[in-house]
Amino acid sequence: MLPDYFALKAVDMITIVNYGMGNLGSVQNMFKRIGVESCISSDIAEIEKASKLLLPGVGSFDAAMNRINEGGFRAVLDKKALVEKVPVLGICLGMQLLTNSSEEGKEKGLGWIPAQTLAFKFTEAQQLKIPHMGWNIAHPASKSKLTENFIEESRFYFVHSYYVKVENEAHSILKTNYGLSFDSGIEKDNIFGAQFHPEKSHKFGMRFLESFAKI
């Protein structure tokens, strides 16, 4: 059964951008589970017509930005996000691509949200493994449409060796602790990011993606 609000409001189909580095099938399967229509596309003309975008990402920062730049995706993504201002959600590496740069590489990021992607660096005394892998809690940091229906102790599945630090705390909507407090959810205007994998986060991820579909 679909959530109540789907009976009251039609949602736009979500276009999952296939630039060659993402867990596309799992993301689309999660949208199917919550009754949201989505498509996977690498076609620039099709992306140009999208009313809502999801930017996935698995792998390294530089490889992803090179695929976006060399594959001809950069211009259409900038237009959709910054000019047309359609809702865009970046997940995992896709969130890190929204920032200005990453310590993982030398390429510039999309720069849509003023932030840096930094490497986890722990002392032996902290006894924390890198990557940060497994379930952890994301605490709401500021008001957002993506977190309006969060329940207490919302838990998500993480796999990452780098974390995001926003320049303006107003752009942080979720915080998570792993040796330090980092921004696990970010937002600026129509642009959103999640460091965790909502498609692997069961009911918590379903609720999160439902909120994005509702925007």
For each residue, the residues with C-beta under 8 A, 3 or more apart:
1:
2: 6 7 34 35
3: 6 34 35 210
4: 7 8
5: 8 9 214
6: 2 3 9 11 35
7: 2 4
8: 4 5
9: 5 6 214
10:
11: 6 36 37 213 214
12: 51 52 213
13: 37 38 39 51 52
14: 31 36 37 38 39 52 53 54 212 213
15: 38 39 40 41 46 47 50 52 53 54
16: 22 24 27 28 38 39 40 41 53 54 56
17: 22 41 42 47 53 54 55 56 73 77
18: 22 24 40 41 42
19: 22 42 64 67 68 71 73
20: 42 67 71
21: 56 57 58 59 63 64 67 93
22: 16 17 18 19 27 55 56 57 58 94
23: 26 27 56 58 92 197 199
24: 16 18 27 28 40 56
25: 28 29 40
26: 23 29 30 199 200
27: 16 22 23 24 30 31 38 54 56 91 199
28: 16 24 25 31 32 38 39 40
29: 25 26 32 33 199
30: 26 27 33 34 198 199 205 206 209
31: 14 27 28 34 36 37 38 209 213
32: 28 29 35 36 38
33: 29 30 206
34: 2 3 30 31 206 209 210 213
35: 2 3 6 32
36: 11 14 31 32 209 210 213
37: 11 13 14 31
38: 13 14 15 16 27 28 31 32 54
39: 13 14 15 16 28 46
40: 15 16 18 24 25 28
41: 15 16 17 18 46 47 50
42: 17 18 19 20 71
43: 46 47
44: 47 48 72 73 76
45: 48 49
46: 15 39 41 43 49 50
47: 15 17 41 43 44 50 53 73 76 77 80
48: 44 45 76 79 80
49: 45 46
50: 15 41 46 47 53 80 86
51: 12 13 86
52: 12 13 14 15 86 87 88 212 213 215
53: 14 15 16 17 47 50 77 80 81 86 87 88 89
54: 14 15 16 17 27 38 88 89 90 91 94 212
55: 17 22 77 88 89 90 91 94 97 98
56: 16 17 21 22 23 24 27 90 91 92 93 94
57: 21 22 64 90 91 92 93 94 95 96 97
58: 21 22 23 92 93
59: 21 63 64 93
60: 63 64 93 104 105
61: 64 65 93 96 97 102 104 105 107 109 117 162
62: 65 66 102 104 105 106 107
63: 21 59 60 66 67
64: 19 21 57 59 60 61 67 68 93 97
65: 61 62 68 69 97 105 107 108 109 110
66: 62 63 69 70 107
67: 19 20 21 63 64 70 71 73
68: 19 64 65 71 73 74 77 97 110
69: 65 66 73 74 107
70: 66 67
71: 19 20 42 67 68
72: 44 75 76
73: 17 19 44 47 67 68 69 76 77
74: 68 69 77 78 110
75: 72 78 79
76: 44 47 48 72 73 79 80
77: 17 47 53 55 68 73 74 80 81 88 110
78: 74 75 81 82 83 110
79: 48 75 76 82 83 84
80: 47 48 50 53 76 77 83 84 86 88
81: 53 77 78 84 85 86 88 110 112 190 191
82: 78 79 85 112
83: 78 79 80
84: 79 80 81
85: 81 82 189 190
86: 50 51 52 53 80 81 190
87: 52 53 190 192 212 215
88: 52 53 54 55 77 80 81 112 190 191 192
89: 53 54 55 94 192 193 194 212
90: 54 55 56 57 94 95 96 97 98 191 192 193 194
91: 27 54 55 56 57 94 95 193 194 196 197 198 199
92: 23 56 57 58 95 96 159 160 194 195 196 197
93: 21 56 57 58 59 60 61 64 96 97 160
94: 22 54 55 56 57 89 90 91 97 98 193
95: 57 90 91 92 98 99 164 186 193 194 195
96: 57 61 90 92 93 99 102 104 109 117 162 164 193 195
97: 55 57 61 64 65 68 90 93 94 109 110
98: 55 90 94 95 109 110 111 112 113 115 186 191 193
99: 95 96 102 109 110 111 113 114 115 116 117 164
100: 108 109 111 114 115 116
101: 107 108 109 116 117
102: 61 62 96 99 105 107 109 116 117 118 162
103: 116 117 118 119 162
104: 60 61 62 96 117 119 161 162
105: 60 61 62 65 102
106: 62
107: 61 62 65 66 69 101 102
108: 65 100 101 111
109: 61 65 96 97 98 99 100 101 102 117
110: 65 68 74 77 78 81 97 98 99
111: 98 99 100 108 114
112: 81 82 88 98 188 191
113: 98 99 166 171 186 187 188 191 193
114: 99 100 111 166 167 168 171 188
115: 98 99 100 164 165 166 167 171 183 186
116: 99 100 101 102 103 164 165 167
117: 61 96 99 101 102 103 104 109 162 163 164 165
118: 102 103 162 163 164 165
119: 103 104 161 162
120: 128 130 131 132 161 162 163 178 179
121:
122: 126 127 128 130 179
123: 126
124: 127
125:
126: 122 123 179
127: 122 124
128: 120 122 132 178 179
129: 132 133
130: 120 122 161
131: 120 159 160 161
132: 120 128 129 136 158 159 160 161 163 178
133: 129 158 159
134: 157 158
135: 155 156 157 158
136: 132 155 156 158 176 177 178 184 196
137: 153 154 155 156 176 177
138: 154 155 156 174 175 176 184 185 196
139: 174 175 176
140: 143 144 147 150 173 174
141: 169 172 173 174 175 183 185
142: 169 170 172 173
143: 140 147 173
144: 140 147 148 173 185 187 192
145: 148 211 214 215
146: 173 185 187 192 194 208 211 212 215
147: 140 143 144 150 173 174 185 211
148: 144 145 211
149: 207 210 211
150: 140 147 154 207
151: 154 207
152:
153: 137
154: 137 138 150 151 204 207
155: 135 136 137 138 201 204
156: 135 136 137 138 184 194 196 197 198 201 204 205 208
157: 134 135 196 197 200 201 205
158: 132 133 134 135 136 176 178 184 195 196 197
159: 92 131 132 133 197
160: 92 93 131 132 163 195
161: 104 119 120 130 131 132
162: 61 96 102 103 104 117 118 119 120
163: 117 118 120 132 160 178 180 182 183 195
164: 95 96 99 115 116 117 118 182 183 186 193 195
165: 115 116 117 118 182 183
166: 113 114 115 169 171 172 183 186
167: 114 115 116 171
168: 114 171
169: 141 142 166 172
170: 142
171: 113 114 115 166 167 168 183 186 187 188
172: 141 142 166 169 175 183 185 186
173: 140 141 142 143 144 146 147 185 186 187 192
174: 138 139 140 141 147 183 184 185 186 194
175: 138 139 141 172 181 182 183 184
176: 136 137 138 139 158 181 182 184 195 196
177: 136 137 180 181 182
178: 120 128 132 136 158 163 182
179: 120 122 126 128
180: 163 177
181: 175 176 177
182: 163 164 165 175 176 177 178 195
183: 115 141 163 164 165 166 171 172 174 175 186 195
184: 136 138 156 158 174 175 176 194 195 196
185: 138 141 144 146 147 172 173 174 192 193 194 195
186: 95 98 113 115 164 166 171 172 173 174 183 192 193
187: 113 144 146 171 173 191 192 193
188: 112 113 114 171 191
189: 85
190: 81 85 86 87 88
191: 81 88 90 98 112 113 187 188
192: 87 88 89 90 144 146 173 185 186 187 212
193: 89 90 91 94 95 96 98 113 164 185 186 187
194: 89 90 91 92 95 146 156 174 184 185 198 208
195: 92 95 96 158 160 163 164 176 182 183 184 185
196: 91 92 136 138 156 157 158 176 184 201 205
197: 23 91 92 156 157 158 159 200 201 205
198: 30 91 156 194 201 204 205 206 208 209
199: 23 26 27 29 30 91 205 209
200: 26 157 197 205
201: 155 156 157 196 197 198 204 205 206 208
202: 205 206
203: 206 207
204: 154 155 156 198 201 207 208
205: 30 156 157 196 197 198 199 200 201 202 208 209
206: 30 33 34 198 201 202 203 209 210
207: 149 150 151 154 203 204 210 211
208: 146 156 194 198 201 204 205 211 212
209: 30 31 34 36 198 199 205 206 212 213
210: 3 34 36 149 206 207 213 214
211: 145 146 147 148 149 207 208 214 215
212: 14 52 54 87 89 146 192 208 209 215
213: 11 12 14 31 34 36 52 209 210
214: 5 9 11 145 210 211
215: 52 87 145 146 211 212
